[in-house]
């Protein structure tokens, strides 16, 4: 009987701790959303990093961090957060692939602008691969279709851009 009571108390303590941790994560995420809405992307990043420390396997928080990091033009953090999802949480996360792809597309654009052709080409290949992979897992994501087409157009990859337009038309009808 004592063993049962001890286990019951332990289970209650653990569940209360989990509920408290979830509540903290929820609060941090709400604060991060408010910061991002107000354009304070670095503060939103900090809050989401805190939330991720509390729940390192929370896919929503990690993808949110990748998204906000892209808005903050912190592409390395966006890539790291997205890859954390893909390597440790969900290897088929369309949103993580999209955010990593977008980060690489933006890095490719910056490299092109600075005249760093080698990195521009490498980042562009990585971006295209990630965006295509995202669409393999979620064909109806209009934003990813637009990212892919805009990225390919910007890189001068007209064949891939044209194929993406054609496939988008077949999939989405628009």
Beta strands, then each sheet from edge to edge (+ up, - down):
end
